[in-house]
Amino acid sequence: MQDEQHQQDGLLDLDHVMQAFGVGEWSNLGSIEAPSSESLGIRIEIQGRSYILKERLEGLVDEDISLRSHRYAFRHFLQQAGIPIPALWLTPQGEPYVTVGDTTFELEQESEGERFTTGDRHSLEWVGVAGAMLARIHQASRRYTGPQHRWPSEAHIGGVVQGYLNLARAKAEQSEIAAIAASLSNWCDQWEAVLPSAMVSIGSVRGLPEFHIHGDYHALNLRFGSPSQGVTAVLNMEASRWEKRIIELAYGLFYFSALEWRADSALTRPLVKRGFDPERFRRFLELLLVSPIATINGPLEDVFFTQHGMDDAIIDEVMDRLAWATSLSAWLGRVRRSLGEMWR
């Protein structure tokens, strides 16, 4: 029976993996459903506590040793600083992972708390505590004295944004639906027009704080309790790297005040018809250089990454999302002064 479960889970022999972790007695509680930002895992019970066994995402071969060292050292540092990052099970040798065959596994304590949902009665409070938690992470990170883990130059923000815009151009050329092709091209035009000035603006400011950031700070990578409990878990730090703080602030602002998160839908839609939700914006912060990346990975994800053609029934909705994305840069230009005054 257990062998059948192993085959269903699609992992290597679980007995072998658990033995490598030094665990002799355990219970397989079955596979867990995970959002697209998380890797599929298996819930394992050990000594009455629940853990998630999952394959570890790897970086490039030549940077994997550096990445691995940074990932665990920085994670441990933040835990010691009081950031609620779930504990990893350590092997008898004190290692936070095991490698079986060609696959590396981690055994992470299952996090407590609720996933973010825009419609939850606590969602506004959660936006505020998400901003406060990001500030705590950044304050702690400034004190981290470990080696700087930097991404390759081609992965710096300007290059990444341009890469996403190039992706959108290619998708526009491939689209068989003229309205979507035209809207995507227009969207690219809008953001390519503001990208150079945005990069110059960031590059011209000396002394912008730089340190190791979480790297993927958004709603699905946090868990929440009551407003008094705040953020109960911070997850998925695989993208942590040395970066300007303002980039992560931009991501956080965009994700928490521009996008809708629903438990009953895999789509990430805009929150409002134009721009950001003012109240959620007020509870978080500012900067939209990352908009093309976050938009393709959010409201327009199904346009870029759906394996098969889009259903005709959602074309109108796609056009609405494209209209929102296209108007965003102009909207920012109109409200930029008032946004600045809001934070004085």
Secondary structure, DSSP 8 states (H G I E B T S, - for coil): -HHHHHHHHTSS-HHHHHHHTT--S-EEEEEE---TTS--EEEEEETTEEEEEEE-----GGGHHHHHHHHHHHHHHHHHTT-----B---TTS-S-EEETTEEEEEEE---SB---TTSTTHHHHHHHHHHHHHHHHHHHTT--S------GGGSHHHHHHHHHHHHHHHHHH-S-HHHHHHHHHHHHHHHHHHHHHHHHHHH-TT--EEEE-S--SGGGEEE--TTT-EEEE---TT-EEEEHHHHHHHHHHHHHTEE--TT-S--EESSSSS--HHHHHTS----TTHHHHHHTTTTHHHHH-SS---GGGHHHHHHHHHHHHHHHHHHHHHHHHHHHHT-
